[in-house]
Amino acid sequence: MTAPEPVQAVKQRRDRALASLVSAVPYAQFLGIYFERHGDELTAILPYDDKLIGNPLLPAIHGGVIASFLEVAAIIELSWATIWPDLEAGRITPEDMTQNLPRLPKTIDFTVDFLRSGLPRDGYARARVNRSGRRYASVHVEAWQDNRARLFAQATGHFLMPQTGQDARDH
């Protein structure tokens, strides 16, 4: 019987895989978006920066920044949920992902509900995959700042899933 992988090695492997995935979205890096991971659950974080302000009179975070934040959270969550089984089974490694990143889902539509102004402070978001099939997925995202119960935005997106080698050959 093989000894289980040390817990620290498991955490490092998962963190490297997540970092590879996030690095595939350059706009996330521009905005400063990063992710905290607890097991398979991700929380997206948008650190406050003056460049994010759209209305300096309020001040409020620009609506386009908020929408982008939610969309990045949805795409990374959907991609993470897709690669998780292969990552855990050892079929892909973080090193594989660095050399050959998985293709990301493509947005079909993305509807954002702005519930209140985004204040000049950090924002947090969690996405939930409602449905994910071979070709199509639906994701819901909620964003908050100081209080998880007081959302400042939420969104629902529909995505075209990347075709695997077998799916691409079928068409």
SVG drawing of the C-alpha trace seen along z (x, -y; Angstrom):
<svg xmlns="http://www.w3.org/2000/svg" viewBox="-30 -64 36 66">
<polyline fill="none" stroke="black" stroke-width="0.4" points="0.0,0.0 1.4,-3.4 1.7,-6.0 -0.6,-9.0 0.8,-12.2 1.8,-14.6 -0.8,-17.3 1.6,-20.1 2.5,-18.6 -1.2,-18.3 -1.8,-22.0 1.2,-23.1 0.2,-21.1 -3.3,-22.5 -2.0,-26.1 0.4,-25.8 -2.4,-24.4 -4.7,-27.3 -1.9,-29.9 -1.4,-28.4 -5.1,-28.7 -5.4,-32.3 -2.3,-33.3 -4.2,-32.4 -6.3,-35.5 -4.1,-38.5 -6.9,-41.0 -7.2,-39.4 -3.6,-40.2 -4.1,-43.8 -7.0,-44.2 -5.0,-42.5 -7.6,-39.7 -6.3,-36.7 -8.0,-33.6 -7.9,-32.0 -8.5,-28.2 -10.0,-26.1 -10.2,-22.5 -12.0,-22.8 -13.8,-26.1 -12.5,-29.3 -13.0,-32.9 -12.0,-35.6 -10.5,-38.8 -10.4,-42.2 -8.0,-44.3 -8.9,-48.0 -6.8,-50.3 -7.5,-53.9 -7.4,-52.8 -10.7,-50.9 -12.8,-53.9 -15.3,-54.9 -17.1,-57.7 -14.7,-59.7 -17.6,-61.8 -19.1,-58.9 -16.4,-57.2 -17.5,-53.9 -15.8,-51.1 -16.4,-51.2 -19.2,-48.9 -17.0,-47.4 -14.5,-46.5 -17.2,-44.8 -18.6,-42.9 -15.1,-41.8 -14.4,-40.7 -17.5,-38.5 -16.8,-37.1 -13.3,-36.2 -14.6,-34.5 -17.1,-32.5 -14.6,-31.4 -11.9,-30.4 -14.5,-28.5 -15.9,-26.7 -12.4,-25.8 -11.3,-24.7 -14.4,-22.5 -13.6,-21.0 -9.9,-20.1 -10.3,-19.2 -11.0,-15.4 -8.0,-15.1 -5.8,-17.1 -6.8,-14.9 -6.4,-11.7 -2.9,-12.7 -3.9,-12.7 -2.7,-16.3 -0.1,-18.1 0.6,-21.8 3.7,-21.4 1.5,-20.1 -0.7,-23.2 2.2,-25.6 3.4,-24.1 0.0,-23.5 -2.8,-25.5 -6.3,-24.0 -8.5,-26.0 -10.9,-28.3 -14.7,-28.4 -15.9,-31.1 -18.6,-33.4 -22.0,-33.1 -23.8,-35.7 -23.2,-37.3 -25.9,-39.2 -24.9,-41.4 -27.2,-42.8 -25.6,-45.8 -27.3,-45.8 -25.4,-48.8 -22.3,-50.8 -19.0,-49.1 -17.2,-51.0 -13.5,-51.9 -12.4,-48.7 -11.6,-45.1 -14.3,-43.0 -14.9,-39.2 -16.8,-36.8 -17.8,-33.2 -19.1,-31.4 -21.3,-28.3 -21.6,-26.0 -25.3,-25.4 -24.9,-23.1 -21.9,-21.8 -22.1,-19.6 -19.8,-18.7 -20.8,-21.8 -22.5,-24.2 -22.3,-25.5 -24.3,-27.9 -22.6,-29.7 -23.9,-32.1 -21.6,-34.5 -22.2,-36.7 -19.9,-39.6 -19.7,-41.4 -17.4,-43.7 -17.6,-43.9 -20.5,-41.7 -21.3,-38.4 -25.0,-38.9 -24.9,-42.4 -24.1,-41.6 -23.1,-44.6 -23.4,-42.6 -24.4,-39.2 -24.3,-37.6 -25.3,-34.7 -23.3,-33.5 -23.6,-30.9 -20.4,-29.4 -19.4,-27.3 -17.1,-24.6 -13.8,-23.9 -13.9,-20.9 -11.7,-18.0 -9.8,-16.0 -12.6,-13.4 -15.4,-16.0 -13.6,-17.9 -13.1,-14.8 -16.9,-14.0 -17.8,-17.1"/>
</svg>
